Amino acid sequence: MHKWIMFVVFTAATLLSVYLLTFGLPDKPKDETAGLPEGMQLLKVQASNDYVFNEKEYHVKAGTKVRLLLQNKSGVHGLAIKDLNIDLQGDKTQQDITLDKPGTYEMHCSVMCGSGHATMKSVLIVE
C-alpha cells in the first residue's frame, strides 16, 4: 500500500512539473499605475461585447490629472466624450487630460460594434 501512495505522489509531482515547464507560472497582475507621472490618476474604462462599459459612472475630482485608458475586454470598441474632445479607438487607447470643469459628461462607444452599440453609454462625473 505504501508503494502505491508513493507512486501516486511521484506521478502527480511529475505531471505538475511538466505542466509548469510547458506553460510557466501564472503571471502576477501588473501595477498599471507604476509608470504614471506623479499626481496623475489612472481611469481605466473596460468595454465588452455585452455592449457595456465596466462602470455606469466614473468619478474624478475637479483639477485632477487623469490618464484615460480604454481596454477592450472583448470585441472592438471606442470611447468618446464629445464635450471633452476625446475619442479613443484603434491604436489610440489612452489620453492624458486635466479635468478642470466640474460636470457630468456622457461617454459612449465610438466604434459601430453591433446591435447594442446605441445603448453602450456611461457617464464621467467630475466633482
C-alpha positions in Angstrom: 0.0 0.0 0.0 2.8 2.4 0.9 4.4 1.9 -2.5 1.1 2.8 -4.3 0.8 6.1 -2.3 4.4 7.0 -3.2 3.8 6.1 -6.8 0.7 8.4 -7.0 2.5 11.3 -5.2 5.5 10.9 -7.6 3.3 10.8 -10.7 1.4 13.9 -9.5 4.6 15.8 -8.9 5.9 14.7 -12.3 2.8 15.9 -14.1 2.8 19.2 -12.2 6.5 19.7 -13.2 5.8 19.0 -16.8 2.8 21.4 -16.8 4.9 24.2 -15.2 7.8 23.7 -17.6 5.4 23.9 -20.5 3.2 26.8 -19.5 5.2 28.5 -16.8 4.0 30.1 -13.7 0.9 32.3 -13.8 1.7 36.0 -14.4 1.2 38.1 -11.4 -1.0 41.2 -12.0 0.7 44.3 -13.4 0.6 47.5 -11.5 -0.8 49.8 -14.2 -0.2 52.9 -12.2 3.6 52.3 -11.9 4.5 54.4 -14.9 2.2 57.3 -14.2 3.7 60.8 -13.6 3.4 62.0 -10.0 0.0 63.3 -9.2 -1.7 61.6 -12.1 -4.7 59.2 -11.6 -5.4 56.2 -13.9 -9.0 56.0 -15.1 -9.4 52.6 -16.8 -12.5 52.0 -18.8 -13.2 48.4 -19.9 -15.5 47.7 -22.8 -17.0 44.4 -23.7 -19.3 42.7 -26.3 -22.1 42.8 -23.7 -22.4 46.4 -25.0 -21.4 47.9 -21.7 -18.5 49.7 -20.0 -17.4 48.1 -16.7 -18.9 51.0 -14.7 -22.2 53.0 -15.1 -20.4 56.1 -13.6 -16.8 57.1 -13.2 -15.9 59.7 -10.6 -13.0 62.1 -10.6 -12.2 65.2 -8.5 -12.0 68.5 -10.5 -8.5 69.6 -11.2 -7.2 66.0 -11.3 -4.7 65.0 -14.0 -6.0 61.7 -15.5 -4.7 59.1 -17.8 -7.8 57.8 -19.5 -7.2 54.3 -20.7 -9.6 52.2 -22.9 -9.3 48.5 -22.6 -11.3 46.2 -24.9 -12.1 43.0 -22.9 -14.0 41.6 -25.9 -14.7 42.9 -29.3 -13.6 46.2 -30.8 -14.9 49.4 -29.2 -14.1 53.0 -28.9 -14.6 55.6 -26.2 -15.8 59.1 -27.0 -16.6 62.1 -24.7 -17.8 64.7 -27.1 -17.8 67.6 -24.6 -14.1 67.0 -23.8 -13.0 66.3 -27.4 -11.9 62.7 -26.5 -12.2 59.8 -29.0 -10.1 56.7 -28.2 -10.2 54.0 -30.8 -7.9 51.8 -32.8 -4.2 52.4 -31.9 -5.1 55.3 -29.7 -6.3 53.8 -26.5 -5.1 56.3 -23.9 -5.1 60.1 -23.4 -3.8 62.3 -20.6 -6.1 65.1 -19.7 -6.7 67.5 -16.8 -10.4 67.7 -15.8 -10.8 71.2 -14.6 -14.5 71.8 -15.1 -17.0 70.0 -12.8 -19.9 68.4 -14.5 -21.4 65.2 -15.9 -20.0 64.1 -19.3 -21.6 61.4 -21.4 -19.3 58.6 -22.6 -20.3 56.4 -25.4 -18.8 53.8 -27.8 -17.4 55.5 -30.9 -17.0 52.3 -33.0 -20.0 50.6 -34.5 -19.8 47.3 -32.5 -23.1 45.6 -33.1 -26.8 45.6 -32.2 -26.3 47.1 -28.7 -24.0 49.9 -29.9 -26.6 52.6 -29.4 -27.1 51.8 -25.7 -23.4 51.5 -24.9 -23.1 54.5 -22.6 -21.7 55.6 -19.3 -21.0 58.9 -17.6 -17.9 60.7 -16.2 -18.7 62.8 -13.2 -16.2 65.5 -12.4 -16.9 66.7 -8.8 
